[in-house]
Amino acid sequence: MTEKKRIGVVLFPDFNMQDIVGPYEMFGRTVEFAICTVSETTRCLKTSAGLSVSADFSFDECPRLDVLFVPGGKGAAGAINAGFKAFIQKQSRHAKFVAAVSLGALLLASSGVLKGYKVTTATDALPLLRDMDLLAVEDPMAIDGSRITGGEKISGADLSLVLMTLMEMEERISVDNYRKRLVERAGW
């Protein structure tokens, strides 16, 4: 039996709960994936809806991830610190895919792991990405190599389905061709 692909969902105070429920539903229903949550500590933190959640792993304890997934939420900008940046940089070096929903892209961008990639986020935050000299596009989703970012109309479930498909098909079709087909089918 092949080893499961490990999906790590990064948590921070005031993240959007809906952005992690979708990935858990998608990845948790398959035998090929092991999904976990990770944060600076394993202490409880509150979602933007007020639900208390604790991470499976702290940044220091987190195993090597195949996919690094960052949800959106109003707490994204406030979560940016040296520990977050170091963790994201470390995991991004060997992760097959690095993905973010909406404002989660700010955490990735602040960590420097989106340099040279086409990215998107919530429309109001696009100028912040451009201020970081990133190629920020006003698209629902940006798929550029190993980096996948979704705007405000893309849910965690949407991004998860794209990730699952890309991982399954990465040897059969190129990411650029897949992106073109996805955009054509979805009518974006």
N, C-alpha and C positions, 0 to 999 in steps of 0.2 A: 504494500500500500504506500502511495506517495505521501510525503509530508504535507500537512494542511498549510495553505497560505494564510499567514497571519495578518489580519486587518486591525490596525490600531486607530481608535477614535480618540482624538485629543479633547479633553474637557477643560473648561475654564469657567469662572463665575459669570453668570448671565448668558450662557450659550443657549441657542434655540433647541429645545428638547425635540421638536419635530425633525430636526436635522440629524439626530442620532437614532431615532426610532426606526426610520426608513432603512438605514444601513443594517440595523440589527435584524429587522424582518427579512431583508434580502439575503444577507450573508449567513445569518443564523439558521436558515432553512436548508442549507446545503452541506454536504459532507466534506467538500473541498476546502472550506474556509473555517478559520477560528478567529472570532472577533473579540476584541477586548477594548476596554477604555483605559486611558492613561492621562495623568495630570501631574502637576508639580508634587502633590502629596496624595495620599489615599483618603484624606479627611473629606467629609461631606462638603459639597458646595451646592449652591442653589442655581437652578436654571432660570431663564428669563420669566418663566411662569411660576416660579417659587417652589418647585419640587426639589427636594434634597437628593443628591446623587453622589455616590463615592466611586472613585476610579478603581479598576482592578489592579493597576500598577502605578507606582510613582515613576517619574522620569528616570530616576536612578535604577529602578528595578526592571524597567521595561525590556522585554526581549527584542531581538531584531525583527523589524516589521517588513512585510512585503508591500503593504499599502499603508500610507500615512494619510488619514482622513481628518480634516478640520471642519467642524460645523461652523455655522454663522452665529450671530447673536450680538446684542448691543454691548456685551462685555469683551468683545474681541480686541478692540483698541486698548482697553485697560489691562489686558492680559500680557501685553508685550513687555517682556523683561529679559534679562540676560539668560536666565534658566530656560525659558521658553525657546529663545533663539538657539541656544546650544543644543537643546533636545531636537528641535526641528532640523537643524543643520546635520546633526549626527545621523538621524534616521533617514533623512532625504538622500544621503550619500549612497545608500545601498537599497533603498526601497524601489520596487519596480514602478510604482505609481505614487504620486503625491497629489492629493486632491483637496479642494476646499469648496464649501458652499458659501455663497454670498460674502459676508464680512469676514469669514474665516480666511479669505485670501489676504487680508491685511496682516494676519499673523505670519503667513508664509512669505509675503513680500518683505516684511520687516526683518525676517530672518535671512533674506538674500537668496532664497532658493527658487525664486521666480525670474531672476535675471536672465534675459535672452529668450524668454518664453512669452507667447501671446497669452494674456490673462483677462479675466473679467471678474466683476463683483457687483454689488448693488449699485445702481445707477448713481446715487448720490456720492458714493465712495470712489468712483472712477477717477476723479481728479487727484485723490490721494495716491493712487497707483501711478498715475502719470507724473506726479511730483517726485516719485521715486525712480523716475526714468524707465518705467516699464512700458511695454507695448500693451496698453489697456484698450480693450475693444468693447464696444457696446453690443455684445451678443448675449443670447441667453446662456450659452456655454462656450468655453474656449478649451479645445483639446489640442495640445501642442506637445508631441512626444510623450514624455512621462508625466507631464503636468496637466491636470484637469481642474478647471475652476468653473463654478456656476454662478450666474447672476441671481437676482432676487426672485425670479420666477422658477428657478430650478430647486427642487427639493433634495434632501438627502437620499430619498428613495430613487429619484431620477439619476442622480450621480452614481449611486450604487449599481444600478442596472447597466449604466455605461461602463463602469469599472469591471463588472463581471464579464460583460461581453468582450471588452478589450483583452482581459486576461485570458479568456477562453480562445479568442481568435488571433492573438498577437502574432502567431506564426503563420497564419493563413492570409491575412490582409494587412496592409500598412495602416497606421493610425490616421494618416491623411485621407486615405480612401474611405476609411470607416467614418471619419468626421463628415466628409462630403455626403456620403449615403445617409447618415443620421440627419443632417440638416435638410436634405431633400425630402426624406420621409416625414419629418416632423413639420416641415413647412416653415422653418425658422428663417 
